[in-house]
Amino acid sequence: MKKRWILFMMCACISGLGGCGKQTVTEKAEETETADSMKEDTTELCAYIKEINGNTLVIDPVEYISSGDSDRLASYKHTDDDMPDGYYIYNKDEKTEDVTLTDQTEYSFLDWTREFGGTDADIRVVTKDKMIFEKYMETYTDAKPGMPFFLKMKGNTVIQILEKPMV
């Protein structure tokens, strides 16, 4: 009797655990649909950050062209010689745009001086604290970096600001 009870309990536990972490077809479809709609609703752009004024970010959008984008290079009459670092930044004009920052905007930057929590192993700092990002921007001359950032946008709202190494 005791053996049957143990065997019964083991089967019940195994059966119960078998369903853990599994999603129904409906749940999986809903998750995929949500992820797809997020992708559709977001756009990415490259821009110089000119100013942060409260929840307004003033940017100068530019085009980041990599050496692998031969069609874009040809249209601008540039060659690989024009981009020794593997990219070219095309700024048609210096018109600025205002976009909106929120409490949910993610700031991802490279802490070159290790002042903001970056380590020798990983200098990337990721935060949603705008004040930390503003202090980081102040480390640049006139608080204006000489390289553009990559922005993920949803409408006119900034979802993420990403700094990539440009060397």
GIFENDA-V319717 format. One record per residue. N is the residue number from 1. PSI is psi in whole degrees, 0 to 359 (NA if undefined). Layout:
n:N psi:PSI
n:N psi:PSI
//
This chain:
n:1 psi:318
n:2 psi:321
n:3 psi:320
n:4 psi:318
n:5 psi:314
n:6 psi:315
n:7 psi:317
n:8 psi:315
n:9 psi:319
n:10 psi:316
n:11 psi:318
n:12 psi:317
n:13 psi:314
n:14 psi:317
n:15 psi:318
n:16 psi:320
n:17 psi:333
n:18 psi:331
n:19 psi:349
n:20 psi:134
n:21 psi:353
n:22 psi:143
n:23 psi:150
n:24 psi:165
n:25 psi:321
n:26 psi:315
n:27 psi:317
n:28 psi:317
n:29 psi:318
n:30 psi:318
n:31 psi:316
n:32 psi:318
n:33 psi:318
n:34 psi:315
n:35 psi:318
n:36 psi:319
n:37 psi:327
n:38 psi:318
n:39 psi:317
n:40 psi:324
n:41 psi:345
n:42 psi:149
n:43 psi:160
n:44 psi:143
n:45 psi:161
n:46 psi:135
n:47 psi:150
n:48 psi:137
n:49 psi:119
n:50 psi:325
n:51 psi:147
n:52 psi:121
n:53 psi:94
n:54 psi:237
n:55 psi:15
n:56 psi:128
n:57 psi:122
n:58 psi:122
n:59 psi:158
n:60 psi:98
n:61 psi:140
n:62 psi:173
n:63 psi:125
n:64 psi:117
n:65 psi:122
n:66 psi:162
n:67 psi:338
n:68 psi:352
n:69 psi:71
n:70 psi:326
n:71 psi:315
n:72 psi:321
n:73 psi:316
n:74 psi:321
n:75 psi:333
n:76 psi:2
n:77 psi:42
n:78 psi:157
n:79 psi:176
n:80 psi:335
n:81 psi:336
n:82 psi:353
n:83 psi:79
n:84 psi:337
n:85 psi:4
n:86 psi:8
n:87 psi:162
n:88 psi:136
n:89 psi:115
n:90 psi:120
n:91 psi:95
n:92 psi:316
n:93 psi:170
n:94 psi:45
n:95 psi:139
n:96 psi:158
n:97 psi:150
n:98 psi:130
n:99 psi:166
n:100 psi:133
n:101 psi:149
n:102 psi:177
n:103 psi:342
n:104 psi:357
n:105 psi:133
n:106 psi:132
n:107 psi:122
n:108 psi:109
n:109 psi:168
n:110 psi:115
n:111 psi:78
n:112 psi:325
n:113 psi:1
n:114 psi:34
n:115 psi:345
n:116 psi:17
n:117 psi:355
n:118 psi:151
n:119 psi:169
n:120 psi:327
n:121 psi:328
n:122 psi:107
n:123 psi:358
n:124 psi:132
n:125 psi:131
n:126 psi:124
n:127 psi:161
n:128 psi:9
n:129 psi:105
n:130 psi:326
n:131 psi:322
n:132 psi:316
n:133 psi:320
n:134 psi:319
n:135 psi:321
n:136 psi:317
n:137 psi:329
n:138 psi:344
n:139 psi:346
n:140 psi:153
n:141 psi:129
n:142 psi:22
n:143 psi:29
n:144 psi:107
n:145 psi:149
n:146 psi:359
n:147 psi:157
n:148 psi:163
n:149 psi:163
n:150 psi:125
n:151 psi:136
n:152 psi:125
n:153 psi:150
n:154 psi:102
n:155 psi:235
n:156 psi:8
n:157 psi:134
n:158 psi:122
n:159 psi:318
n:160 psi:143
n:161 psi:124
n:162 psi:127
n:163 psi:131
n:164 psi:148
n:165 psi:132
n:166 psi:46
n:167 psi:NA
//
